[in-house]
Amino acid sequence: MGRNGRQSPARPRIEIAQAAASSEEAAAIAAALEQFLHETTPLEKPKQASISPWLRAGLFEGARLDPADRDPWTASPPGPGAR
């Protein structure tokens, strides 16, 4: 079975099985469903760049920081009254 591009999971195949609708009405319904699916598809989370453990160790060593402490480059700044 082929893949559906970059979409995951695969989108359902939309078809109108009711004979009472004209071909224009069926096309309008299918287009509305396609637009709904497109607009409600969740966005992909951006991938965070991971830092090499060796690079992290070198940065901590160069800045004379303790590697056991929190990461000062990605953590939020301490609030008022913090050490």
C-alpha positions in Angstrom: 0.0 0.0 0.0 1.4 3.4 -0.9 1.9 6.3 1.4 0.0 9.5 1.4 2.8 11.9 1.0 3.9 13.5 4.3 0.4 13.2 5.9 0.2 10.8 8.8 -2.2 9.1 9.3 -3.4 8.7 5.8 -6.4 10.8 4.9 -9.7 9.0 4.2 -10.9 8.7 0.7 -14.0 10.9 0.3 -16.8 9.8 -2.0 -20.5 10.5 -2.0 -22.6 7.3 -2.3 -26.0 9.0 -2.4 -27.6 9.0 -5.8 -30.1 11.8 -5.0 -27.4 14.5 -5.1 -26.4 15.9 -8.4 -22.8 15.7 -9.5 -22.3 19.4 -8.6 -23.8 18.9 -5.2 -21.6 15.9 -4.6 -18.5 17.8 -5.7 -19.4 20.7 -3.4 -19.9 18.3 -0.4 -16.6 16.6 -1.1 -14.8 19.9 -1.5 -16.3 21.1 1.8 -15.1 17.9 3.6 -11.7 18.3 2.1 -11.4 21.9 3.3 -12.6 20.9 6.8 -10.0 18.1 7.0 -7.3 20.5 5.8 -8.2 23.2 8.3 -8.6 20.9 11.3 -5.4 18.8 10.7 -3.1 19.3 13.7 0.2 21.0 12.9 3.5 19.1 13.3 5.6 20.1 16.2 8.8 21.7 15.2 11.7 19.4 16.0 14.1 20.8 18.7 17.7 20.7 17.9 19.4 18.4 20.3 22.8 19.3 21.6 25.6 16.8 21.6 26.6 15.6 25.1 30.2 16.4 24.3 29.4 19.9 23.1 27.3 20.5 26.3 30.2 19.3 28.5 32.6 21.6 26.6 30.3 24.6 27.0 29.9 23.9 30.8 33.6 23.5 31.2 34.4 26.6 29.2 31.9 28.7 31.3 33.2 27.0 34.5 29.7 25.8 35.3 28.7 22.5 37.1 27.3 20.1 34.6 24.9 18.8 37.3 23.1 22.2 37.4 20.3 23.1 35.1 21.1 24.1 31.6 21.6 28.0 31.6 21.2 28.3 27.9 17.8 26.8 27.6 16.2 27.3 31.0 14.2 30.3 31.8 16.0 33.0 33.9 15.5 32.8 37.6 12.8 34.9 39.2 13.3 37.7 41.7 14.8 36.4 45.0 16.5 33.4 43.3 20.1 32.7 44.2 
